[in-house]
Structures are given as C-alpha cells and as structure tokens.
Amino acid sequence: MLVLDGVDRYYNNKAAVSGVSLSIPSGSFVGVIGRSGAGKSTLLRMINRLVDPTAGSIRFDDLDVTRLNGQALRDWRARCAMIFQQFNLVGRLDVLTNVLMGRLNKVSTPRALMRMWSEEDRAIALSALEQFDIANLAAQRADSLSGGQQQRVAIARALVQEPDAILADEPIASLDPRNTKVVMDALLRINKHYGITVLCNLHSLDLARNYCDRLIGMSAGRLVFDGAPAALTDDVARELYGLEAGEVMDHAPAARPQETSGEAIAVAV
C-alpha cells in the first residue's frame, strides 16, 4: 500500500503540490490526469524521491519513503521504477546495455562500471526485450531507434529492476497512435501479469478511461478528483480541464487493451 499524507511541494513559495493525501493499494493501475502544470509530474517525482516533499509523508507499507537517504534511498528507487516522457536512455550505448542498467542496484559498483554482467542478468534483460518484440535490436545503439522502440526499451529497463511499482510520467506524449497502444498495452500487461502497481500520468482521457482502474485528477497542485473511470463524466472533465477539455476529450474509438498477449516475461518479481 502506497500512502501519501498531506504532501506539499513548494518552489519559491509557490505550491506545485498542495495537501495531497491518498492511498493506493498494491496492484492498482492508476491514471493521474489534469492540465499542464497541475502538479502531476511533481507528484510522481516525489514518490520516487527525485524531488523531496516540502511537507507531509510518503509511506510504502512499513517504509517511510520521506526519511530515506543513501543506500536505502537507492534501494527504494530500484523498487519504484520511473519511466520518462523522453525515455532517458544512453543513446551511445546498445539496447541490451541500457536495459541492463536496470540491474545496477543488484550488482557491485566495480562490476557495473566494467559492465561485467552475469549470464542471469543478460538472460533477464533479453527476456524483457523479447516480450516487447525488440530482442532483435539488442545490439543496436539506443539513439538509432524510433520513439516507440526507445520507450519499450525504457519499460524493459524498468521491469528488470524487479520493482514493486512503476511510475510513468507522460510515457506516450511523443508517440504516434500505434506506438501509444503498444506502450499502454505493455504497461497494462506488466500490471496484470505481475501485480506491479502502475501510476501513469496521461493527457488523453479516453486512454485513461480505457486502461486505468482508478483516476486521480489534479488541478493547481491539489487533488480534485479520485474515483473510477466511469465516474469521470464529461462535465467533471470540463471542470477539471477548463478550456483544455476539448483537446483531451477526443472520443476516438479506443483500441481494446491487450492484457495477456504473448508469454509473461521470465523475471522474478
């Protein structure tokens, strides 16, 4: 169970996130929605401790995330993987090495620096790539791939961390419709196969309604909606997004999510 209690984050006396309290049971697929600048990215980054809360507490089961530092904080970031809009891959390195970076917390620093990966680590990374149909790209430089391929590599890297939760910050913002579906199907499959909690910032309400079990709506840093996708009516969406509502309520026919296509990734989680 992930629990946020009265979490604030201020920048120069301006609230990016204000008074957010919520509980997220393990195994949930939660969409975080709201207009640009609503505090969605800051919220996810605080959970991962890339940004420290100004006030309040974040707990995961019996772990006080807000008090972690040093190795304990690195361990938490391994358990709570991040996926970014801009992929955050090392472009000059090959795909397999980028995925293996997700295993850094499980090997010694000297071995990681010398890229002395075990056969088990390589097998886990290749298995993840195979699941996302990109094992044939393992030897290619990451910066030679398309945006959709790079995001699948980033998801594979997150999965080999063997996380308890995955935080996806606008993971499909720069992708075309086909790759959007591939990436969202991948996140849903991970959630359903392994029971890994997924928190995903999304711009499209149709995608949020189609993939998520629960939606959290933010406005001006505050939590203003928390409920099932069916409860997010068009009227509520207009209140949440204001003038941006027309951009996110496209009502294009949503492709049915594929929860179980292919074999499950052979990763111990």
C-alpha atoms as one frame of an Amber mdcrd trajectory, in Angstrom:
protein
   0.000   0.000   0.000   1.354   3.397  -1.039   0.134   6.177   1.263   0.603
   9.930   0.822  -0.398  12.044   3.808  -0.678  15.825   3.424   2.124  16.052
   0.860   3.235  19.531  -0.259   5.933  20.737  -2.604   6.741  24.438  -2.852
   9.037  26.277  -5.250   9.823  29.852  -4.234   6.724  29.968  -2.029   4.506
  28.722  -4.877   2.762  25.390  -4.395   3.414  22.797  -7.120   1.603  20.177
  -4.998  -0.551  21.093  -2.019  -2.092  18.901   0.672  -2.323  15.671  -1.329
  -3.482  12.673   0.696  -4.343   9.339  -0.900  -3.883   5.590  -0.530  -3.077
   3.303  -3.447  -3.426  -0.456  -2.881  -0.735  -2.688  -4.340  -1.536  -3.953
  -7.826  -3.542  -0.897  -8.888  -3.327   0.759 -12.305  -3.893   4.445 -11.546
  -4.075   7.237 -14.085  -3.053  10.731 -12.962  -4.819  13.364 -15.058  -5.003
  17.126 -15.214  -3.932  20.043 -17.347  -0.302  21.023 -17.849   1.183  22.479
 -14.665  -1.353  20.736 -12.428   1.412  19.030 -10.412   1.234  15.539 -11.938
   4.950  15.159 -12.668   5.952  16.660  -9.333   3.691  14.166  -7.567   5.348
  11.160  -9.240   8.834  12.548  -8.717   8.173  12.979  -5.001   7.068   9.358
  -4.700  10.359   8.313  -6.297  12.209  10.976  -4.248  13.685  12.656  -7.315
  12.031  15.670  -5.664  11.756  15.951  -1.891   8.395  16.910  -0.356   8.316
  20.247   1.447   5.867  18.777   3.967   3.877  15.623   4.595   4.870  11.982
   4.427   5.027   9.175   1.864   4.921   5.573   3.018   5.046   2.241   1.245
   3.801  -0.482   3.582   6.010  -0.014   6.678   8.688   2.014   4.842   8.844
   5.790   5.444   9.962   6.931   1.994  10.389  10.572   3.033  13.132   9.694
   5.531  15.303   7.570   3.249  18.815   8.502   2.206  21.994   6.847   0.969
  21.732   3.175   0.055  18.201   2.926   1.461  17.072   5.627  -0.985  18.814
   3.888  -3.892  17.066   0.667  -2.891  13.707   2.459  -2.922  14.321   3.898
  -6.382  15.033   0.367  -7.582  11.719  -0.794  -6.079   9.862   2.224  -7.518
  10.934   2.459 -11.159  10.475   5.604 -13.270   9.591   5.801 -16.965  10.028
   9.241 -18.535   8.482  11.029 -21.500  11.907  11.469 -23.122  12.971   7.853
 -22.445  16.231   8.787 -20.579  18.307   6.173 -22.402  22.046   6.452 -23.004
  21.995   6.939 -26.748  25.566   5.848 -27.482  25.101   2.521 -25.678  23.412
  -0.508 -27.183  19.870  -1.508 -26.271  20.858  -4.506 -24.142  23.242  -2.422
 -22.019  20.539   0.208 -21.481  18.176  -2.471 -20.190  20.897  -3.953 -18.001
  21.224  -0.556 -16.314  18.027  -1.549 -14.518  20.094  -4.192 -12.697  22.639
  -1.719 -11.281  21.275  -1.956  -7.758  21.787  -5.724  -7.804  25.493  -5.778
  -8.709  28.606  -4.258  -7.150  29.769  -0.864  -8.390  33.051  -2.183  -9.880
  31.193  -4.886 -11.820  28.656  -2.342 -13.074  31.367   0.104 -14.188  33.189
  -2.658 -16.053  29.904  -3.984 -17.487  30.606  -7.403 -16.023  27.015  -8.580
 -16.205  26.187 -12.114 -15.162  24.573 -14.572 -17.550  21.447 -14.410 -15.374
  21.254 -10.621 -15.731  21.697 -10.881 -19.505  19.021 -13.551 -19.730  16.580
 -11.408 -17.731  17.260  -8.375 -19.951  16.901 -10.354 -23.172  13.682 -11.925
 -21.912  12.217  -8.474 -21.304  13.239  -7.321 -24.775  11.701 -10.417 -26.332
   8.417  -9.713 -24.588   8.307  -6.293 -26.239   9.321  -7.693 -29.657  12.622
  -5.831 -29.777  15.160  -8.532 -28.853  16.465  -8.269 -32.422  17.532  -4.693
 -31.611  19.666  -5.663 -28.597  22.976  -4.796 -30.295  21.829  -1.502 -31.843
  22.618   1.911 -30.399  19.654   3.249 -28.465  19.693   6.555 -30.355  19.131
   4.717 -33.651  15.656   3.543 -32.602  12.278   5.125 -33.166  10.495   6.832
 -30.294   8.169   3.887 -29.726  11.072   1.436 -29.696  13.015   3.600 -27.241
  10.050   3.750 -24.874   9.723  -0.047 -24.978  13.412  -0.273 -24.076  12.775
   2.098 -21.157   9.883  -0.066 -19.950  12.048  -3.188 -20.211  14.735  -1.416
 -18.168  12.154  -0.556 -15.503  10.831  -4.106 -15.380  14.241  -5.753 -14.865
  14.595  -3.678 -11.701  12.004  -6.112 -10.295  10.003  -3.178  -8.915   7.009
  -3.054  -6.624   5.715  -0.014  -8.503   6.262   1.725 -11.839   5.772   5.483
 -12.183   5.243   6.523 -15.808   5.479  10.270 -16.441   3.639  11.011 -19.722
   5.137   7.884 -21.347   3.204   8.260 -24.609   3.255  12.047 -25.043   5.596
  11.997 -28.058   4.326   8.787 -29.704   2.025   8.133 -32.645  -1.263   6.228
 -32.108   0.181   2.809 -32.982   3.116   3.122 -30.587   0.837   4.662 -27.972
  -1.200   1.460 -27.961   1.921  -0.733 -27.876   3.302   1.129 -24.848  -0.007
   1.266 -22.946  -0.636  -2.432 -23.630   2.848  -3.171 -22.275   2.173  -1.280
 -19.035  -1.192  -2.981 -18.619   0.345  -6.412 -19.231   3.008  -5.779 -16.588
   0.329  -4.662 -14.130  -1.908  -7.685 -14.726   0.783 -10.379 -15.008   2.868
  -9.360 -12.012   0.554  -7.281  -9.860   3.002  -4.381 -10.101   1.412  -1.073
  -9.140   1.392   1.408 -12.040   0.892   5.167 -11.675   0.733   6.797 -15.083
   0.411  10.474 -15.982  -1.828  10.713 -19.048  -3.077  13.546 -21.218  -5.830
  11.686 -23.107  -8.931  10.990 -21.046 -10.017   8.252 -23.442  -6.774   6.362
 -22.788  -7.097   6.961 -19.051 -10.648   5.611 -19.018  -9.736   2.618 -21.155
  -6.638   1.415 -19.311  -6.853   2.521 -15.695  -8.696   1.058 -12.719  -8.779
   4.415 -10.963  -8.244   8.047 -11.915  -6.717  10.799  -9.824  -7.413  14.322
 -11.079  -5.192  17.251 -10.147  -5.693  20.972 -10.580  -3.326  23.718  -9.397
  -1.433  21.195  -7.292  -4.481  19.879  -5.465  -6.289  16.573  -5.634  -9.736
  17.382  -7.054 -10.955  14.002  -8.330 -10.399  10.453  -7.130 -12.576   7.674
  -8.431 -13.371   5.025 -11.012 -13.065   5.954 -14.704 -16.839   5.672 -15.121
 -17.300   8.432 -12.549 -15.302  10.891 -14.660 -18.161  12.309 -16.687 -17.676
  14.878 -19.429 -18.985  17.562 -17.085 -16.411  16.639 -14.433 -13.699  16.603
 -17.098 -14.679  20.090 -18.242 -14.425  21.319 -14.657 -11.012  19.665 -14.342
  -9.530  20.850 -17.638 -11.412  24.066 -18.374 -10.541  25.392 -21.823  -8.266
  22.395 -22.475 -11.163  19.925 -22.205 -11.705  19.775 -25.959  -8.092  18.691
 -26.505  -8.246  15.709 -24.132 -11.810  14.540 -24.802 -11.251  13.336 -28.351
 -13.657  10.393 -28.068 -11.794   8.440 -30.739 -12.738   4.750 -30.622 -10.364
   3.284 -28.057  -8.495   0.148 -29.073  -9.229  -2.704 -26.722  -6.266  -3.236
 -24.343  -4.363  -6.470 -24.701  -3.701  -7.744 -21.208  -2.240 -11.128 -21.944
  -0.682 -11.180 -25.412   2.450 -13.274 -25.557   4.230 -15.097 -22.780   4.895
 -13.474 -19.432   8.398 -12.105 -19.015  10.674 -14.546 -17.245  11.689 -12.164
 -14.495  11.422 -12.982 -10.814   9.312 -10.282  -9.190
